[in-house]
Amino acid sequence: MADGYDPDFLPTRVPLPRPAQDAVELTYPRFTVLLDGERRLAAVTGVNIDGGRLRELLRSGEWRLDPRVDDGLQTGPEVYARNDLDRGHLVRRRDPGWGDADDARAATEATFFYPNAAPQAAGFNQSKELWLGLEDHVIEYAESTDQRISVFTAPVLEADDPAYRGIRIPLRFWKVAVWQGPDGLAATGFVLDQSDLVDTRDGLLAAPPLGAFRTFQVPLAEIARMTGLDLGPVLAADVLPQRSARPTEWRPLASASDITL
């Protein structure tokens, strides 16, 4: 089952965002990865989440290379060995795990292909917990309408990201959540900044006490500017500028209660 991201999952059609650079499209159960072969990391991931049908499944699956892509185009196990790097899921393990039990299990296990991973500094502090729970917060908000959301996530691939073991470590990650609100399509965006945690001096990556993850809610126009992505109709659905007198403001988040929806 490799159906990929469905642009018609919500009542309003939401195409997968497209990067300016060439990318290899890889479809998995209920999600898609657009892989930047030059950076060996995802430029975009997109997943459909049915919040009303999510299953609680025991963790299963092992990280592995995707045989459809040359190993040299993927960031594989050698980057994560003997250091303080986590294999950070872009599409979370539980996000595609809904509906029929067998289908849900196959979908969660597919999230362990390396194109769906990106290097993140270790250290599970409050900010990272918040980042991992953003989809849950949006699902809870969307339950009053359609109980479905589509989520796009990837690293911000900057030219000056620090070099390490043949790749460049992204310092920031972006996430966009989209749902059908009572007045039509609605969306919001977030950025996770791990700049203070990454230290590639002496060829190593260091964990805290160097610094901390920082999580922000940001206008979608800012994400489009940083990444060069074509966000399509999602850009006009941003809830943040509609509720802010400062349309380019980055809002630091300390807890889910700080999120504007």
matplotlib code that plots the C-alpha trace (Angstrom):
import matplotlib.pyplot as plt

x = [0.0, 1.8, -1.0, 0.8, -0.5, -4.1, -4.8, -8.5, -8.5, -10.2, -13.3, -11.2, -8.4, -4.9, -2.1, 1.3, 3.6, 6.3, 9.9, 11.8, 14.5, 14.2, 13.0, 12.3, 8.7, 8.4, 4.9, 4.2, 0.9, -1.0, 2.1, 4.6, 8.2, 9.8, 13.5, 16.2, 18.9, 21.6, 21.0, 20.0, 17.0, 13.3, 12.3, 8.7, 6.7, 2.9, 0.6, -3.2, -4.4, -7.9, -8.0, -11.3, -9.8, -6.3, -5.1, -2.8, -0.3, 2.7, 5.9, 7.2, 9.5, 13.2, 15.0, 16.0, 17.1, 14.4, 15.4, 13.7, 16.4, 20.2, 21.8, 23.9, 20.8, 19.6, 21.0, 21.5, 22.7, 26.3, 25.3, 23.6, 26.3, 28.3, 27.0, 24.2, 21.9, 18.4, 16.7, 13.9, 10.7, 9.3, 6.0, 5.4, 5.1, 1.5, 0.2, -0.7, -1.8, -5.5, -8.4, -8.1, -5.5, -3.4, -3.3, -2.5, 0.4, 1.8, 1.6, 3.3, 6.1, 6.7, 7.6, 10.9, 12.4, 15.4, 13.9, 11.4, 14.2, 16.3, 19.0, 17.9, 20.0, 19.2, 17.6, 13.9, 13.1, 9.8, 10.2, 10.7, 7.8, 5.7, 6.9, 6.0, 2.5, 1.5, -0.5, -2.4, -3.3, -4.6, -6.5, -8.3, -9.2, -10.4, -12.6, -15.5, -15.5, -14.1, -11.7, -9.2, -6.0, -3.2, 0.3, 3.4, 6.9, 10.5, 13.8, 14.7, 17.5, 19.9, 23.1, 25.1, 23.9, 26.9, 28.7, 28.9, 29.8, 29.0, 25.7, 24.6, 22.7, 19.6, 19.2, 15.5, 12.4, 9.0, 5.5, 2.2, -1.1, -4.3, -7.9, -11.4, -12.8, -16.4, -15.6, -13.5, -9.9, -7.7, -4.0, -1.1, 2.6, 5.4, 9.2, 11.5, 15.0, 17.8, 20.6, 21.8, 22.1, 24.2, 28.0, 30.0, 33.4, 35.8, 33.4, 31.0, 27.4, 26.8, 23.7, 22.6, 23.8, 24.7, 21.2, 17.6, 15.1, 12.9, 9.4, 7.6, 4.2, 4.9, 3.0, 2.9, 4.3, 7.5, 7.7, 7.3, 10.0, 12.5, 12.0, 11.0, 8.0, 4.8, 2.2, -0.7, -4.1, -2.9, -1.1, -4.3, -5.9, -3.4, -5.2, -2.3, -2.2, -6.0, -5.5, -2.3, -1.5, 2.0, 1.7, 5.4, 5.7, 7.3, 5.5, 7.6, 5.7, 6.2, 3.1, 0.2, -1.9, 0.2, -0.9, -3.3, -6.0]
y = [0.0, 3.1, 5.5, 8.7, 12.0, 12.6, 16.3, 15.6, 14.4, 17.6, 19.1, 21.7, 20.4, 21.0, 20.2, 19.1, 22.1, 22.2, 23.2, 25.3, 22.6, 19.2, 16.5, 12.8, 12.0, 8.9, 7.7, 5.7, 4.8, 8.0, 10.2, 11.5, 12.6, 14.9, 14.1, 16.6, 14.3, 17.0, 17.6, 14.0, 15.2, 15.9, 19.2, 18.5, 15.8, 15.6, 13.4, 13.0, 12.5, 11.3, 12.4, 10.5, 7.1, 7.2, 4.0, 3.5, 1.0, -0.5, 0.9, -1.3, -0.7, -0.3, 2.5, 1.4, 2.9, 3.1, 0.7, 2.9, 5.6, 5.3, 5.0, 8.1, 10.3, 9.4, 10.4, 6.9, 5.3, 6.5, 10.1, 9.2, 6.8, 7.7, 11.2, 13.2, 13.1, 11.7, 10.4, 12.9, 11.7, 14.3, 12.5, 11.3, 7.6, 7.8, 10.3, 7.9, 5.1, 5.3, 3.2, -0.6, -2.1, -3.7, -0.6, 1.5, -0.7, -0.7, 3.0, 3.6, 1.2, 3.0, 6.2, 4.5, 4.9, 7.2, 9.8, 10.5, 11.3, 14.4, 15.0, 16.6, 17.3, 15.0, 16.4, 16.0, 19.3, 21.1, 22.9, 19.7, 18.0, 21.0, 20.6, 16.9, 17.6, 20.4, 18.1, 16.8, 20.3, 21.2, 17.9, 18.7, 22.1, 20.7, 18.1, 20.5, 20.5, 17.7, 15.9, 15.7, 17.6, 17.5, 18.3, 19.3, 19.2, 19.4, 20.9, 24.4, 23.6, 26.6, 26.9, 27.8, 24.9, 23.4, 20.5, 17.1, 13.7, 14.5, 16.3, 19.7, 19.7, 21.8, 24.3, 24.9, 22.9, 24.0, 22.6, 23.6, 22.2, 22.5, 21.8, 22.6, 25.3, 26.5, 29.3, 27.3, 26.2, 27.1, 26.7, 27.7, 27.3, 26.7, 26.7, 24.7, 26.3, 24.1, 26.5, 26.8, 23.0, 22.3, 22.4, 20.8, 22.0, 19.1, 17.1, 16.5, 17.4, 18.4, 18.2, 20.6, 22.6, 24.3, 25.7, 24.8, 24.1, 27.1, 26.8, 29.6, 30.1, 32.0, 33.4, 31.0, 33.7, 33.6, 29.8, 30.3, 33.0, 30.8, 27.7, 28.9, 26.6, 27.0, 26.6, 27.0, 27.8, 27.2, 30.5, 32.5, 30.3, 31.4, 32.1, 34.0, 37.3, 37.5, 37.8, 39.8, 43.5, 42.4, 40.1, 39.0, 38.4, 35.2, 34.2, 32.2, 29.3, 28.0, 25.8, 24.8, 27.5, 30.1, 28.9, 31.1, 29.1]
z = [0.0, -1.2, -2.0, -0.8, 0.3, -0.9, -2.0, -1.8, 1.8, 3.0, 1.5, -0.1, -2.4, -0.9, -3.3, -1.9, -1.5, -4.2, -3.7, -6.3, -6.6, -8.2, -5.9, -6.1, -5.1, -2.9, -1.9, 1.3, 3.0, 3.5, 3.1, 0.5, 0.7, -1.8, -1.5, -2.3, -3.6, -3.5, 0.3, 0.9, 3.0, 2.4, 1.0, 1.8, 3.5, 3.4, 5.5, 5.9, 9.4, 10.4, 14.0, 14.7, 13.5, 15.0, 16.6, 19.5, 18.2, 19.8, 18.3, 15.5, 12.6, 12.0, 10.3, 6.7, 3.4, 0.7, -2.1, -4.7, -4.3, -4.6, -1.1, -1.9, -2.2, 1.3, 4.8, 6.2, 9.4, 9.2, 9.9, 13.1, 14.6, 17.7, 18.3, 19.8, 16.8, 16.7, 13.6, 13.7, 12.2, 9.8, 9.3, 12.9, 13.5, 14.6, 12.1, 9.3, 11.8, 11.5, 10.1, 9.5, 12.0, 9.3, 7.2, 10.2, 11.2, 7.7, 7.5, 10.9, 9.9, 6.6, 8.6, 9.4, 5.9, 6.0, 3.5, 6.3, 8.8, 9.5, 12.0, 15.2, 18.3, 21.2, 24.3, 24.9, 26.5, 26.8, 23.5, 21.6, 23.3, 22.2, 18.6, 18.6, 20.0, 17.6, 15.3, 18.3, 19.4, 15.9, 15.7, 19.0, 17.6, 14.3, 16.0, 16.0, 12.2, 10.1, 12.5, 9.6, 9.0, 6.5, 7.7, 5.8, 7.5, 6.5, 7.4, 6.1, 3.7, 3.9, 1.9, 5.0, 7.2, 9.0, 7.2, 8.9, 7.5, 3.9, 4.6, 6.0, 9.3, 9.1, 11.9, 11.5, 10.7, 9.5, 9.8, 8.3, 9.5, 7.3, 8.2, 7.1, 9.4, 9.7, 7.2, 4.8, 4.6, 7.5, 8.1, 10.4, 10.4, 12.9, 13.0, 15.3, 15.7, 16.9, 16.1, 19.7, 20.0, 17.0, 17.3, 14.5, 15.8, 15.9, 13.8, 16.7, 17.5, 21.1, 23.2, 26.0, 27.9, 24.7, 24.4, 23.8, 21.1, 20.3, 18.8, 17.0, 15.4, 12.2, 9.2, 6.3, 4.1, 6.2, 5.7, 1.9, 2.0, 4.0, 1.9, -1.6, -1.4, -3.5, -0.8, -3.2, -1.7, 1.8, 1.8, 1.7, 4.5, 7.2, 10.4, 12.0, 10.0, 10.3, 14.1, 14.3, 13.8, 12.9, 9.9, 9.8, 13.6, 14.9, 18.1, 20.5, 22.1, 25.6, 25.7, 23.5, 25.1, 23.3, 19.9, 17.9, 16.0]

ax = plt.figure().add_subplot(projection="3d")
ax.plot(x, y, z, "-o")
ax.set_aspect("equal")
plt.show()
